[in-house]
Amino acid sequence: MDKATGIGEVFTPEKWAKWLIDKWNIFDAWIEGAHICDPTAGKGAFVFALLDITRQRGIPITPERLSRLTLIEMKPSHLAWFRKEVKQEFGFDFPASQLFCQDVIIESHAGKYDILVGNPPWVNFANLPSDYKTRIKPFFLSEGLVLDKQRLLLGASRIDIAALVLKIGLGQLLKKNGVGYFYLPLSLFFGDGAHSGFRNYSANQRDFVVDTVYEFASTKIFKGVGTSYGCAKFQCDTPQTFPVTYFRELDGNWTEHQAIPLKKSTDPWRVVRDLNELNTDITVDLNLSPTQTPRQGVNTCGANSVFIFEDKPSHLPEAFLYPLATQEIWRQDASSPHKWVLLPYHQETGKPLTQHQIEQYRPLKEYLRDAEQTLRFRKGTLLRRAIDRGYWWALLGVGPYSFAPFKVMWEAYGKSQFKPVVLSCVDGQAWQGNQSMHAFIPCWSEDAAHKIKNALENPEIPMLLRQLNGAGKRNWAQPGKIKKILSFRESQNAQKDQTYT
């Protein structure tokens, strides 16, 4: 990728660069001889902060001390800006020998350091430019963040590039027993499948430990960042142990908690004030067939205006119009649809209608033809595969499970309450969830659906969801998390209409 293009840049205000430096005594370590590097330096906020602290304390800024500060940054204009600011503010030229215009992921760096400090870029693999995806994909594999390329096309596409930068930094840039201090998205610790590869706590065949984490809850450090974030201390060449000391902030005050993985060491973390809270264990066993894996709702991939309707459209065939879940189901206990979604799919197979099948319904054919340009230019690797095969009316998240006559559905995104409901067909058409807003378990009998709902009403489930740091967040009760929490046992011999017992 062109080095002039920024990727996932989240700049650190100088105040908060100093906060992190003070929190872990990084300045004192530097003065005492430590070599420090920011591997994704941006405009050099952390090194600039170190220089300013030096001046404030009346300590000489010597060539020897400068030789122990290194910036790596892929965007040359940022390094030029840093040199200009240092010259203007401190009156000297920062040594060019300590500035490296490199992409730390793709380009090897020979230096080894006692301390890494910084704020790696925050952007999911799925949202990277296509050419850059192709270039860095092998590094996600080689660093153990995913097991195969296909995983990057599925759920693992949500891996944040920060995870890759940290793996490379900890594994390749640190001296023996070196340490790293970083601002980062907390999905690295709480994301389900996407970040389990980061939580193998190994980088370049070197162990590392997450020593301490600080989570910012109310203080806003970074403008325009919606995800949960904090900062963490990493120690290299030390195996991970639990619990991890975990501080939560509220209005500038910090409360100490403890974090441990849900079950396996690579699982998302649970955070509690007292380890005694972990004594409660959920043992809800659901005897489900493989077809009843929890699912997300239908994803139009940016074409809501084509597929979703406020009122049921009379000009389209009813056979392909389905009730779409909305908040009224949970707020008002409403059973009548407030929205409808068009699914040009075959119910039995869960596959898109063929061109020939669409042509049997002239209104549907004409409607889709009018929207063809919009639908053809949607993005996404999996969707593009369907479009390239000629199915430009395809959606994501549609399969035979979408057409189950009963669904146990819950709100999965940004909530703090877990309230499963049973939804049955409306005029013979099955309810659909709306993208990641909703998750569901498909059922083929009403009795099975109500028994599953009753099991999911276990009061310990929302308690555990909150321990998993999901309250109010995007991953509140997403399908993978629910499946992991409830230990779904899938019988390969189970029939599609098997009744829950």
C-alpha positions, -999 to 999 in steps of 0.1 A, spaced: 0 0 0 11 36 -6 29 48 25 12 82 20 -21 65 30 -30 62 67 -46 30 79 -68 30 110 -50 61 124 -61 70 159 -39 98 172 -30 100 209 -34 134 225 -2 145 242 -19 146 276 -28 110 273 6 100 259 21 115 291 -6 98 312 6 64 299 42 73 303 37 84 339 15 54 347 43 29 341 74 50 348 85 49 312 103 82 315 125 70 344 133 38 325 145 58 295 166 82 317 182 52 333 193 37 299 164 19 283 160 19 245 125 29 236 106 24 203 71 34 190 65 9 162 35 28 147 45 63 157 21 84 137 31 120 145 53 109 174 31 118 204 49 95 228 85 105 220 74 141 219 59 137 253 92 122 266 111 152 253 87 176 269 88 159 303 127 160 301 125 198 295 100 203 323 123 185 347 153 204 337 171 173 324 195 178 295 184 162 262 217 147 251 226 129 218 230 97 238 195 99 252 181 107 217 199 77 203 177 56 226 144 69 211 132 53 179 101 60 157 88 36 131 60 50 109 48 41 74 36 76 65 65 99 56 46 131 61 40 122 98 77 118 104 84 151 86 58 167 108 74 153 139 109 166 130 95 200 122 77 202 156 107 190 175 129 216 158 103 244 165 96 234 201 130 222 213 155 239 189 173 209 177 171 184 148 159 150 159 184 125 146 173 110 112 190 78 122 163 72 147 134 77 122 123 47 101 98 51 73 85 15 74 54 -5 75 62 -26 106 40 -54 94 55 -59 60 90 -45 63 115 -61 86 132 -39 112 166 -48 126 164 -29 159 157 -45 193 144 -25 222 138 -27 260 104 -9 258 78 -5 231 52 22 236 24 34 214 -10 32 199 -13 8 170 -38 14 142 -74 3 149 -92 -11 119 -107 -46 112 -92 -67 85 -125 -66 67 -123 -28 64 -88 -26 49 -82 -16 13 -83 -46 -10 -47 -44 -22 -34 -40 14 -55 -70 25 -37 -91 0 -3 -79 11 -7 -85 48 -29 -116 47 1 -140 50 12 -122 82 -21 -129 99 -14 -166 91 22 -166 101 15 -149 134 -11 -174 143 -40 -150 144 -59 -173 120 -55 -209 110 -63 -206 73 -72 -180 47 -109 -190 48 -111 -179 84 -102 -144 73 -132 -144 50 -156 -155 78 -158 -144 114 -120 -138 117 -123 -109 93 -132 -89 124 -96 -92 137 -82 -58 144 -49 -49 127 -38 -38 162 -36 -75 171 -11 -81 143 10 -51 151 12 -61 187 22 -97 178 50 -85 155 62 -59 180 63 -82 210 77 -111 190 103 -93 169 112 -59 182 117 -65 219 149 -76 237 148 -105 261 122 -98 288 113 -66 271 80 -48 279 53 -31 259 28 -4 268 -1 3 244 -34 19 240 -56 -6 222 -92 -18 214 -104 -41 242 -119 -65 216 -84 -81 218 -94 -95 252 -132 -98 248 -138 -106 212 -150 -141 207 -136 -161 177 -119 -131 159 -92 -126 186 -88 -160 200 -56 -162 180 -42 -132 198 -50 -148 231 -26 -177 225 -2 -153 242 27 -162 219 45 -141 193 73 -153 171 75 -184 193 80 -162 224 56 -162 253 41 -129 264 19 -120 293 -8 -94 296 2 -80 330 -23 -51 337 -52 -35 318 -69 -2 323 -103 2 307 -116 37 301 -154 38 306 -165 74 308 -134 95 299 -132 101 261 -95 100 250 -99 94 212 -123 114 190 -146 95 168 -138 61 183 -169 41 192 -153 8 203 -143 1 239 -106 9 246 -80 10 272 -43 4 277 -22 -25 287 12 -36 299 28 -66 281 58 -86 294 77 -107 269 93 -141 275 69 -148 304 40 -173 302 5 -159 306 -11 -165 340 -45 -156 355 -61 -136 369 -50 -104 352 -52 -72 372 -79 -51 355 -88 -16 364 -121 0 353 -124 38 351 -155 58 359 -153 96 360 -116 95 365 -117 70 394 -102 35 390 -116 4 406 -95 -28 407 -110 -60 392 -97 -94 382 -99 -109 347 -98 -146 337 -108 -165 305 -143 -180 303 -130 -216 300 -100 -222 278 -70 -198 280 -79 -185 245 -115 -177 255 -128 -141 260 -122 -127 295 -146 -124 324 -141 -94 346 -152 -95 383 -145 -75 414 -140 -106 435 -130 -141 423 -157 -155 445 -181 -143 418 -168 -170 396 -181 -198 417 -214 -197 398 -212 -219 367 -238 -221 340 -247 -257 331 -275 -252 306 -272 -280 282 -293 -278 250 -297 -310 230 -296 -292 196 -291 -305 161 -263 -290 140 -289 -270 122 -297 -251 154 -265 -232 158 -272 -197 170 -272 -172 140 -272 -135 133 -299 -119 112 -300 -111 75 -273 -87 62 -282 -66 31 -245 -55 29 -255 -18 26 -287 -23 5 -313 -18 32 -332 6 9 -336 -22 -16 -345 -51 7 -362 -36 38 -396 -19 38 -416 0 65 -448 -13 51 -454 -46 33 -451 -38 -4 -481 -49 -24 -462 -48 -57 -439 -77 -48 -447 -114 -44 -457 -122 -9 -438 -155 -11 -405 -136 -8 -415 -110 19 -408 -118 55 -414 -100 88 -383 -83 101 -376 -81 139 -376 -46 153 -373 -31 188 -410 -31 193 -410 -69 199 -390 -63 231 -402 -29 241 -440 -33 234 -443 -71 232 -456 -65 197 -464 -95 175 -473 -76 144 -444 -67 121 -432 -31 119 -408 -38 89 -405 -64 61 -375 -78 43 -373 -91 8 -355 -124 5 -354 -137 -31 -344 -172 -19 -356 -208 -21 -369 -218 13 -360 -254 11 -324 -250 1 -317 -215 16 -300 -206 -17 -307 -175 -39 -333 -179 -66 -318 -185 -100 -324 -160 -128 -349 -184 -144 -368 -186 -111 -369 -149 -107 -382 -145 -143 -413 -165 -132 -423 -134 -111 -424 -104 -134 -428 -78 -106 -398 -93 -87 -378 -94 -119 -385 -57 -127 -379 -45 -91 -345 -63 -89 -335 -51 -124 -342 -15 -113 -319 -20 -83 -292 -39 -102 -266 -12 -102 -269 -7 -65 -267 -44 -58 -239 -52 -81 -216 -26 -65 -218 -38 -29 -186 -48 -12 -175 -78 8 -154 -108 -2 -181 -134 4 -208 -113 -12 -186 -106 -42 -182 -143 -48 -220 -146 -50 -222 -116 -73 -194 -129 -95 -214 -161 -99 -243 -141 -112 -263 -139 -80 -262 -101 -76 -294 -102 -56 -278 -123 -28 -276 -113 9 -255 -126 37 -268 -146 67 -294 -165 47 -296 -203 48 -322 -230 55 -322 -219 91 -336 -185 80 -369 -202 71 -374 -222 103 -411 -217 113 -401 -208 149 -372 -188 162 -359 -181 197 -346 -146 192 -329 -120 213 -313 -85 210 -276 -91 205 -261 -57 199 -255 -28 223 -279 -40 250 -275 -49 287 -307 -70 291 -311 -105 277 -347 -113 269 -353 -142 245 -386 -144 228 -403 -171 206 -414 -158 172 -437 -179 150 -446 -173 114 -468 -144 102 -491 -156 74 -468 -186 68 -436 -164 66 -408 -168 91 -395 -139 111 -360 -126 102 -334 -110 124 -318 -77 113 -280 -82 109 -260 -82 141 -288 -64 160 -305 -98 166 -295 -134 171 -316 -165 171 -318 -203 174 -340 -218 146 -366 -244 157 -389 -266 137 -415 -272 165 -431 -247 188 -427 -269 219 -390 -271 213 -388 -233 209 -405 -226 242 -383 -251 261 -352 -235 247 -365 -200 256 -372 -212 291 -337 -225 294 -322 -193 281 -341 -173 308 -316 -186 334 -308 -154 354 -271 -163 355 -268 -158 317 -271 -120 317 -248 -119 347 -222 -138 328 -227 -116 297 -219 -86 319 -188 -103 332 -177 -108 297 -177 -70 293 -206 -70 268 -231 -47 285 -240 -19 261 -214 -31 236 -216 -45 201 -208 -80 212 -234 -81 240 -250 -114 231 -237 -123 197 -242 -159 185 -207 -172 191 -207 -159 226 -240 -175 235 -229 -208 220 -197 -207 240 -215 -197 272 -242 -224 270 -219 -252 258 -241 -263 230 -238 -300 224 -244 -308 187 -254 -344 179 -244 -353 144 -272 -379 144 -299 -354 154 -328 -348 130 -338 -313 120 -371 -316 139 -356 -331 170 -374 -318 201 -354 -302 229 -355 -322 261 
